[in-house]
Each structure stands twice: as C-alpha cells, then as structure tokens.
Amino acid sequence: MAEFSVPFTLVTPAGNITFNGTGDGFYLTEVVGLDGADLRKPVEPLPQTDASIVRRGFRSGKTVTLRGYIRADAGTTTRRGYEDTLRGYVDRLIRPTATELVSSCRLRFTPSGYSDERMLDAVELVAPVAITGAWMKTFEFTLASPFPYTQDLTQTATVIASGGSATVTNSGNTPSFPVIQVNATAANTANGSLFTTGTVANSTTGLSIVFTAGVAASHYAEVNTLKKTVFTDGNGANLLGNLNFTSTTFWQLLPGSNTVTATSVPIVVLSNNAWA
C-alpha cells in the first residue's frame, strides 16, 4: 500500500480535486496499486521432465484504487456539494479524448522526502465512485493507467544532432518509455529537412529503431515507444511501415545514464524519470 497521507491531486477534464488538504474536503485513507504494476510472466512445466519454462516477462499498466472520506463540518449542503463534485469530476475520466489524456487525466502527488511532484499519467476510470455512510461519507473509485510506473511531472527534452549522441538520464528506479521525435528541433517542430533513412539507438541497451523511409520536408516522425506507434507530427499519417522491423526494437531508458545516438537524422528525446 502506497503512502496516502501526503497531498494528492486528481487532474480531470472537468477540473482538479485535491485530497488531504486542510478543513472541509476529501481525505484519503488508502491508496492500493500505486506500489507497482502487475507482471505477466507465464511459467509452464516441461512435459514429462523436471523444471519449467519461464517465459519473458512484461509489466502491465497500473490500476489504482483510492479510498477515503469526505469531511464537511460546514453542514449537509457542503457535504452534498462535495459528493456531486467528486462524482462529476471523476465521471469525466470514463471516456477522455486523446487530447485530454495528454495533460488532463493525471493523479499527482509528492512523496515524503522528495521535492519533485510525481504523476500516474493518462488515467481512465475503470470502477465508478461509490459513496457510502450516513453522516461521515466514505468514497472509493479505481483508475487505470497504461504506464507500468509513476513518473516525474517534469519532462526533459534532449536534442541530438544528426550523427551525434547524448546522455539521457533516467533518475528514477525503473525503465521508462520515451517519446522520440525524429527530424525535429528543440521546439518540437520540424527543421525543414527531409530524411530517407536513419537509426535511433540506445547504445546502453544495444537496441535500435531503424527507419527505411522518412517523412516529407517540414514534418517529423514521432515514435511512442510505449504504444509502439509512429505518426507524422504525432497525430498524422501512420509511419509504422517506414521501420525495418527485423532490426527495430522499441527500446526503453534504463535507470541511470543512457547513451542515445542519432544516425543520419536529428532527434529530440522526450523523457520523464520513472519510479516503480
């Protein structure tokens, strides 16, 4: 069970809900599932012999349940208003738009002893708000994120020139999935040049993303290593077919320093520190 007594903020398209403030409001008594994502690691017994086959493991996204109570010393009307706000705001996480998922669907908190705010990103509602109790109302609801980790709210943009390399640091304690803009500038816009082939490699892991075809001038290819997608300018034409899948692996950033190299293309690596 994760630390639940620190301030939490749920960011929704309808507005923000703050937990564990002062006075009347929402207070958490339990946060379940924030500690770590489930693992998918099949183990199969070898037929007619000892031992087992342990298949390659994968991390699932995080599913987090928040439980708490509503404090409303000001009276019944105030309490009812809090109930309506909680239900209404959380309800907007049932079917958020792609744009809202980018910045308006987050669970944010700062662990004790740390100064940087962390977030569970792109959350959606998987179990609606249940409010029970007579005078002291308790609540419970469940969120799910595609990410197998929490990450720092601050994102780092690392610019690497064509033919160059740079150190990209993941200061967290678990591998993270970066977004890579190929043929882009620091401002995340195209630099106007055309690339036909190119390789983006994490030399620390020995893995590469290899392009056999590029994008038109004044555009860039955005590689989402978590979703394993490649789109023009992030939301345009599907460029997945432009990759050499024999040589391509959607690599992660390991905890610590990672050496990223760009061959024949300039890139920008967008990354966040990740925490298990």
C-alpha positions as CSV (number, residue, x, y, z in Angstrom):
1,M,0.0,0.0,0.0
2,A,1.4,3.4,-1.1
3,E,1.8,6.4,1.1
4,F,-1.6,8.0,1.3
5,S,-1.2,10.8,3.8
6,V,0.6,13.3,1.5
7,P,-1.4,15.7,-0.7
8,F,-2.7,14.2,-3.9
9,T,-4.3,15.9,-6.8
10,L,-6.6,14.2,-9.4
11,V,-6.5,16.2,-12.6
12,T,-9.6,15.7,-14.8
13,P,-11.1,17.4,-17.8
14,A,-13.7,18.9,-15.5
15,G,-11.3,20.3,-13.0
16,N,-8.9,19.3,-10.2
17,I,-9.7,17.5,-7.0
18,T,-7.3,17.9,-4.1
19,F,-7.0,15.3,-1.3
20,N,-5.5,15.7,2.2
21,G,-5.7,19.4,2.4
22,T,-7.0,21.3,5.5
23,G,-10.5,21.8,6.8
24,D,-13.5,20.5,4.8
25,G,-12.7,18.4,1.8
26,F,-11.5,15.0,0.6
27,Y,-9.1,12.8,2.7
28,L,-7.5,9.5,1.7
29,T,-7.3,6.6,4.0
30,E,-5.8,4.1,1.5
31,V,-4.2,4.0,-2.0
32,V,-3.9,0.5,-3.4
33,G,-1.9,-0.4,-6.5
34,L,0.4,2.5,-6.7
35,D,3.3,0.5,-5.4
36,G,3.9,-1.5,-8.5
37,A,2.3,-2.8,-11.7
38,D,1.3,-6.4,-12.2
39,L,3.7,-8.7,-14.1
40,R,2.8,-11.0,-17.0
41,K,5.3,-13.8,-16.8
42,P,4.0,-17.3,-17.8
43,V,5.6,-20.3,-16.2
44,E,4.9,-23.6,-17.9
45,P,6.0,-27.0,-16.7
46,L,8.2,-29.0,-19.1
47,P,6.3,-32.1,-20.2
48,Q,7.5,-35.4,-18.8
49,T,10.6,-34.0,-17.1
50,D,11.7,-31.8,-14.2
51,A,11.8,-28.0,-14.3
52,S,9.7,-25.3,-16.1
53,I,9.9,-22.9,-19.0
54,V,9.9,-19.3,-17.6
55,R,8.7,-17.1,-20.4
56,R,9.8,-13.5,-21.0
57,G,8.1,-11.2,-18.6
58,F,6.2,-8.0,-19.3
59,R,4.8,-5.3,-17.0
60,S,1.2,-4.3,-17.1
61,G,-0.2,-0.8,-16.6
62,K,-1.1,0.3,-13.2
63,T,-4.6,0.0,-11.7
64,V,-5.0,2.1,-8.6
65,T,-7.9,2.3,-6.1
66,L,-8.4,5.4,-3.9
67,R,-10.4,5.2,-0.7
68,G,-11.2,7.9,1.8
69,Y,-13.8,10.1,3.4
70,I,-15.5,13.5,3.0
71,R,-15.1,16.0,5.8
72,A,-17.9,18.5,5.8
73,D,-18.1,20.4,9.2
74,A,-20.0,23.2,7.4
75,G,-23.1,21.0,7.1
76,T,-25.2,18.9,4.8
77,T,-25.3,21.3,1.9
78,T,-21.5,21.4,1.8
79,R,-21.2,17.7,2.1
80,R,-23.7,17.2,-0.8
81,G,-21.7,19.6,-2.9
82,Y,-18.5,17.6,-2.3
83,E,-20.3,14.4,-3.3
84,D,-21.6,15.9,-6.6
85,T,-18.1,17.4,-7.4
86,L,-16.4,14.1,-6.8
87,R,-18.8,12.1,-8.9
88,G,-18.9,14.6,-11.7
89,Y,-15.2,15.2,-12.0
90,V,-14.3,11.5,-11.8
91,D,-17.0,10.7,-14.3
92,R,-15.2,12.7,-16.9
93,L,-12.4,10.1,-16.8
94,I,-14.7,7.4,-18.3
95,R,-14.0,8.3,-22.0
96,P,-11.5,11.2,-22.2
97,T,-10.4,12.4,-25.6
98,A,-6.9,11.8,-26.9
99,T,-6.1,15.5,-26.3
100,E,-7.4,15.3,-22.7
101,L,-5.3,12.2,-22.0
102,V,-2.1,14.1,-22.7
103,S,-2.5,16.6,-19.8
104,S,-5.9,16.4,-18.2
105,C,-6.0,12.9,-16.8
106,R,-3.4,12.5,-14.1
107,L,-3.0,11.5,-10.4
108,R,-0.3,13.7,-8.9
109,F,1.5,13.6,-5.6
110,T,4.8,14.3,-3.9
111,P,6.2,11.5,-1.7
112,S,7.6,12.5,1.7
113,G,11.2,13.5,1.5
114,Y,11.1,14.4,-2.2
115,S,10.7,17.8,-3.8
116,D,9.6,16.7,-7.3
117,E,6.0,16.0,-8.0
118,R,5.2,12.6,-9.5
119,M,2.2,11.5,-11.5
120,L,0.3,8.5,-12.7
121,D,-0.3,9.6,-16.3
122,A,-3.2,9.1,-18.8
123,V,-5.6,7.7,-16.2
124,E,-9.1,6.5,-17.0
125,L,-11.9,5.4,-14.8
126,V,-12.5,1.6,-14.5
127,A,-14.7,1.5,-11.4
128,P,-17.0,4.4,-10.7
129,V,-17.2,6.4,-7.4
130,A,-19.0,4.6,-4.6
131,I,-20.1,6.9,-1.7
132,T,-21.4,5.2,1.4
133,G,-22.1,6.1,5.0
134,A,-24.6,8.1,7.0
135,W,-23.1,11.4,8.1
136,M,-19.4,10.6,7.6
137,K,-19.4,9.7,3.9
138,T,-16.7,7.4,2.6
139,F,-15.7,7.0,-1.1
140,E,-13.9,4.6,-3.3
141,F,-13.0,4.6,-7.0
142,T,-10.5,2.9,-9.3
143,L,-8.3,4.4,-12.0
144,A,-6.1,2.7,-14.6
145,S,-3.0,4.0,-16.5
146,P,-1.2,2.4,-19.5
147,F,2.1,3.2,-17.8
148,P,3.7,0.5,-15.6
149,Y,5.2,3.2,-13.4
150,T,4.7,6.6,-11.9
151,Q,6.9,9.4,-13.4
152,D,8.1,12.8,-12.6
153,L,5.8,15.6,-13.8
154,T,8.8,17.4,-15.3
155,Q,9.7,16.3,-18.8
156,T,13.2,16.5,-20.2
157,A,13.8,17.3,-23.9
158,T,17.3,16.1,-25.1
159,V,18.3,17.4,-28.5
160,I,20.7,15.3,-30.6
161,A,22.1,16.4,-33.9
162,S,22.4,14.1,-36.9
163,G,25.4,11.9,-36.4
164,G,25.7,12.8,-32.7
165,S,25.0,11.3,-29.4
166,A,24.0,12.4,-25.9
167,T,23.4,11.1,-22.4
168,V,19.8,10.8,-21.5
169,T,19.4,10.2,-17.8
170,N,16.5,8.4,-16.1
171,S,16.9,9.4,-12.4
172,G,14.2,7.0,-11.3
173,N,14.5,3.4,-10.3
174,T,12.7,1.6,-13.2
175,P,13.0,1.6,-17.0
176,S,10.9,4.3,-18.8
177,F,9.4,4.6,-22.3
178,P,10.5,7.8,-24.0
179,V,8.8,9.6,-26.9
180,I,11.3,10.3,-29.8
181,Q,10.7,13.0,-32.4
182,V,12.8,12.2,-35.5
183,N,13.9,15.1,-37.6
184,A,12.7,17.7,-35.1
185,T,14.0,20.7,-33.3
186,A,14.1,21.5,-29.6
187,A,10.8,23.4,-30.0
188,N,9.3,20.0,-31.2
189,T,8.7,21.3,-34.7
190,A,10.2,20.1,-38.0
191,N,13.6,21.5,-39.0
192,G,12.5,21.6,-42.7
193,S,14.9,18.9,-44.0
194,L,14.0,15.6,-45.5
195,F,15.3,12.3,-44.2
196,T,15.0,9.0,-46.1
197,T,16.7,6.5,-43.7
198,G,18.0,6.8,-40.2
199,T,18.7,5.0,-36.9
200,V,18.0,6.0,-33.3
201,A,19.9,3.8,-30.9
202,N,20.2,3.4,-27.2
203,S,23.8,2.2,-27.0
204,T,23.4,1.4,-23.4
205,T,20.9,-1.4,-24.2
206,G,22.3,-2.2,-27.7
207,L,18.8,-1.7,-29.2
208,S,17.8,0.5,-32.2
209,I,14.8,1.9,-34.0
210,V,15.6,1.8,-37.8
211,F,13.9,3.8,-40.4
212,T,13.9,2.7,-44.0
213,A,11.8,5.6,-45.2
214,G,11.3,9.1,-43.7
215,V,8.8,11.9,-43.7
216,A,8.2,14.8,-46.1
217,A,10.0,18.1,-45.6
218,S,8.7,20.3,-42.7
219,H,7.4,17.3,-40.8
220,Y,8.7,14.9,-38.2
221,A,8.1,11.3,-37.2
222,E,7.0,10.9,-33.6
223,V,7.9,7.5,-32.1
224,N,5.9,6.5,-29.0
225,T,8.0,3.6,-27.5
226,L,5.2,2.7,-25.0
227,K,2.5,2.3,-27.6
228,K,4.9,1.2,-30.3
229,T,3.5,3.7,-32.8
230,V,5.0,6.1,-35.3
231,F,2.9,9.0,-36.6
232,T,3.7,12.1,-38.7
233,D,3.9,15.1,-36.3
234,G,2.4,12.9,-33.5
235,N,-1.1,12.8,-34.9
236,G,-0.8,12.5,-38.7
237,A,-0.2,9.7,-41.1
238,N,0.8,6.2,-39.7
239,L,4.5,5.7,-40.4
240,L,4.9,2.3,-38.7
241,G,5.5,0.8,-42.1
242,N,8.6,3.0,-42.5
243,L,10.5,0.9,-39.9
244,N,12.8,-2.1,-40.6
245,F,11.2,-4.5,-38.1
246,T,14.0,-7.0,-38.5
247,S,16.3,-4.5,-36.8
248,T,13.9,-2.4,-34.7
249,T,13.1,-2.7,-31.0
250,F,11.2,0.0,-29.2
251,W,13.8,0.5,-26.5
252,Q,13.5,1.9,-23.0
253,L,15.6,4.1,-20.9
254,L,17.3,2.2,-18.1
255,P,17.7,3.8,-14.7
256,G,20.8,5.9,-14.7
257,S,22.7,7.2,-17.8
258,N,21.8,6.1,-21.3
259,T,23.8,6.9,-24.4
260,V,21.5,7.7,-27.3
261,T,22.8,8.1,-30.8
262,A,21.2,9.5,-33.9
263,T,22.5,8.3,-37.3
264,S,21.5,10.3,-40.4
265,V,18.7,12.2,-38.5
266,P,18.4,14.8,-35.8
267,I,16.1,13.9,-33.0
268,V,14.6,15.1,-29.7
269,V,14.1,12.5,-26.9
270,L,11.3,13.4,-24.5
271,S,11.6,11.6,-21.2
272,N,10.5,11.5,-17.6
273,N,12.1,9.9,-14.6
274,A,10.2,6.7,-13.8
275,W,9.5,5.1,-10.5
276,A,8.3,1.6,-9.7
